Amino acid sequence: MKKITTREKIINSAYKLFYEKGFNGTSIDDILKDAGLNKGSLYHIFKSKKEVLLAVIEEKIAFNLKEKYKEIPTSSNPLTYLEEKLLTTDSFDFKHGCALNNLVQEMSPVDADIAQALLKVYQDLEHSYFLALRDTPLNDTEKKSLSKVMLATVEGAIMAAKAMQDKAPYIEIISQLFKKI
């Protein structure tokens, strides 16, 4: 079994806490306590909490989404593959919602660097949805538009489930989405 590095401990703890409590609701001390580390460990690797967040965005959020949808380009039926991925909710935390969306709402208006990093992840996710539409009879402009609608619908479905603390609205909305495509 691979030993977890200090950097990975910090990123894992920060990801969990930013997701559960938000960036502003999480202190450096919270991250260090959760990771079982001291301040010197963190500041030896990262200059600031912002730098930790940028690493979380790239190495956890973006990475997880790329992994989740990596087979879309090679799938024999990419739209069905996407639907199955979205309806597999074992790893979804409807109590806290979507890590990407939560950070977009909290941090995009506050910091341009963070907003840019989040936008890149959001655009990559939208592109995955675009790729899932490859076998539809739509032209590229229509696929781009529909991929935006799909992503907004999925994020809205996650928000509805978070508001109700129940996955049922999410399942209903996603099922309806794919009936319309």
N, C-alpha and C positions, 0 to 999 in steps of 0.2 A: 504494500500500500504506500502510495506517494505521501511524503510528509508535506503538510501545508505550510507554506512560507509565511513569514510575518506580514508581507504585503497582501497575500491572499486572505489571511485572517482579518486584516483591516477592511479590505474590500467586502468580504462576506458579511462582516458585522455591520458595516456602513449600509450596504444594500438592504439588509434585513430591517435596520432601524429607520432608514430613510423611507422605506416602503410602509412600515407600520406607523411611524410618527411624523413623517415629513422631514425635509431637510432642515427647516427652521426649528422643528420640535426636537431635533437630535443635536446633542452637544458632542464635542470631541471626547469629553469624559465618558459619555454614554457609549461611544464606539470603543474606546479603550477598555472600559469595564466589560463590555460584551465580548470583546476579543481576548481579554485576559492579558492586556499589554500595558506598558507605561508610556508616558508622553514622548520620551526619547525614541521609542520604537516607531511611533507614527511620524514624528518630525524628521527622522532620519530618512524616511521614504517619501513623504509628502510635505509640501510647503504649507498647505492650508486645507481647510475643510472643503473648499471649492475644488481643489485639486483631487481630493478623495472622491467627490461627487462626479467629476469628469471621468475618473477611472471607473467608477461604478456604472456610469452610463455606457461607456465603451465596452468594458470587460464583463459586465453582468447583463444589463438590459439588452444592448445590441447583440451581444453574443447569444443570449438565450433565444431571442427572436430569430436570428439567423439559423440557429440549430433547429428550431421548431419547424421552420418552413424551407429548409435547405433542399428538400426533395421535390419541390414544386417544379423546377425546370425540367426534371427528368421523369416526372410522374406520367404514366400513360393517360391518366385522367386527372389533370391538375385541379380542376374545380371540385371534384369529389374529394380529392385528397385534402384540399383546404377546408371543405365543409367538415370532414371527419376530424381534422385537427382542431377546428373551432368547437366542435361538439364534444370533444374529449376534455372533460372538465376536472379530471382528477387532480391536476396540479394548480387549478385556479383557486385563488383566495378571494372569494366574493366579499369577505368582510372588509378587505382593504382596497379592492378594486384593481386597477391596472397601474403597475409601477411607472410605466412610461407616461400615461395620461396624468397621473397624480403629480409627477414632476413637471410636466408641461404646464399644468395649471398653476402650480406653486412658483416655479422658477423662471419660466420664459419671460415674464414681464420684468424680472428683477436683474438678470445678468445676461449680457449679449453672448458671452462665450458658452454659457450653459444652454441658452436658447438655441444656439447654432448646433451644438452637439445633440440636443434633443430633436431638433428639426431633421438632422441627418438620419437618425434612427427612425423617425416617423416616415420620412421619404423612402427609406429602405423597406419598411413594412408595407407601405403603399405599393411599392414596386413588386413585392412578392404577390400581392393581390392582383396586380396587373398581369403578372406572369401566369397566374392561375386562370386567367380569362383567355389564354392563347387559343383555345379551340372553339371559342364562341365566334359567331359570324360578325362580330362588331369590328369596326376599324380601330386603329390605335387611339384616336381622339376619344372615341366612345369608351374604349377600355380604360383609358386614363380617368375619365369622368366617373365611370362605374366603380373603379377601384377606390376612388375617394369616397364615394357613397357607401361602399362596403365597409371601409375602415371606420368611417363615422358611425355607421350602424353598429358595428362590433363594439366600438368604444362606448356608444350609448347603451348598448345591451349590458355591458359590464357595469356601467354606472347605475343602471336600473337594478341590477342584482345587488350591487353594493348598497343602494338606498333601502332596498327591501330585505337585505341580509338573507337572500335566498337565490339559489341559482335558477329557479323556475322561469323567471322573466327572461333571463339570458337565453336559456334553451329555446323558449318560445320565439324570441326575436330572431335568433340565428336560424332556426328552422324556417321561419317565414321569409327571411332574406334569400335563402337558397331556393325556395319555391318560386320566387319572383325572377330569378336569373335564368 
